[in-house]
């Protein structure tokens, strides 16, 4: 079994468009939506939830006001500015990282940590695909932990269903959810777009993927929206010895496909679908090791 | 007034709205623009900024003196993040898991633990023009969380500025919460797609829970669907502005330029957005 992650430093470059389409093309794949902040992949497949799991990622401190004598030691000790004072001492649950420092240092034993439900994750199925996806409770931290749970369940399901590929739709950015999406994967596809922001973010995600020592290649989405910057990306990749897996043209069919919540590759004759087909063929060769990355 | 620019979904146009809004408003008010998308900050690309101040953001990481350490295991037992383990040979710190909370040092009975600052990123401050100040944070590659950078950057909020525009990270998790703390209003930037709506709902859930008044800007608006309008009407969220889907605007953005410079009528629209927000915050 091989895990392939699709990421992009910048959001909205087309990760879900590409991963949903590759999901259709690989008939032996299970999908894992690791953008737990904003999971969209299951919307593309009109899937039904078969299993629901709860994720307790972190703990939060709670102050018992019966015992608290307002000494304020907790506020001094907390490095996350999570203790606020408005007549009495309270924990700001959004800022609390559940480190236990206040609990340990409270002379009144008035503080304890409580488990908090940080999110949920699901195993869903549609006519064509099995998908594992997670939803972080808005405002929660430990999204990297939830990403790890989503991947674990996807691998489990892939094993029991004898699927060869786990296709991971990654989180944007370069922080914990993004790195949890790429850690220990077989191959990483970085989706970028030809904009000044796109190129800036591309360089940061490349450094991140290299930091985790993963093999990777680039897909330029909507490459013809600014061909000059696309050329810049291509020559940058050439200089850095980074393979380009493919270029997807701007195609209004994609907008319509998203509106209808359908993977673009279903619209076989569209320009974008054809480009994704080529990407898929190259990817197969890389997986079968017929072609060097 | 502090206005945060949010979007559940990435790539909906937070940067476009933040930069154009800040630049337009700076023609009539003193404005500060802060980019708190410390994983992938982009606002600076759109301006010629003279940076005047740079500072490191540091996390205090434990260092164990294994000659003093008695292998009691208290540090590892008390660490909530699994960031320190004790072996026969001594204690080992896993830096990428450490939150720098100081608990291990606190519980060590023999004072074998000291702390060393480790840079996780930096803050840069500067000026775009006389009326427009700028600040951004940048997370180092390989670091898991930029929350501390956002917190430190927000300490540089300029109280003399009449308007502070804060460009957030996408999503609705901890870095976004840090951005939202103590702001007066949130602009939710979205696009009229199923995804846009799905992620807008999450962002709206978050601002509602934090009691922050909000309004919507629909980017890449199209006449093909009214799903955002329907949601806004159902929840009673004002729609502050619409930016139509136009290849020209996309092209200007792709070049790292401000579209309000080329379409001056949008400057009036952005000023109207501010006037509306002022009324809504009252």
Interface residues (C-beta under 8 A of the other chain):
Chain A: X9 X10 X11 X12 X13 X16 X37 X38 X40 X43 X59 X77 X79 X80 X81 X94 X95 X97 X98 X99 X100 X101 X104 X105 X113 X136 X138 X139 X140 X141 X143 X144 X171 X172 X173 X174 X175 X176 X177 X178 X179 X193 X194 X195 X196 X197 X198 X200 X201 X204 X205 X207 X208 X211 X212 X225 X226 X229 X255 X256 X258 X259 X261
Chain B: X8 X9 X10 X11 X12 X15 X39 X40 X42 X45 X46 X60 X78 X80 X81 X99 X100 X101 X102 X103 X106 X107 X139 X141 X142 X143 X144 X145 X146 X147 X151 X169 X170 X171 X172 X173 X174 X175 X176 X177 X178 X181 X192 X193 X194 X195 X198 X199 X202 X203 X205 X206 X209 X210 X222 X224 X225 X245 X247 X250 X251 X253 X254 X255 X256
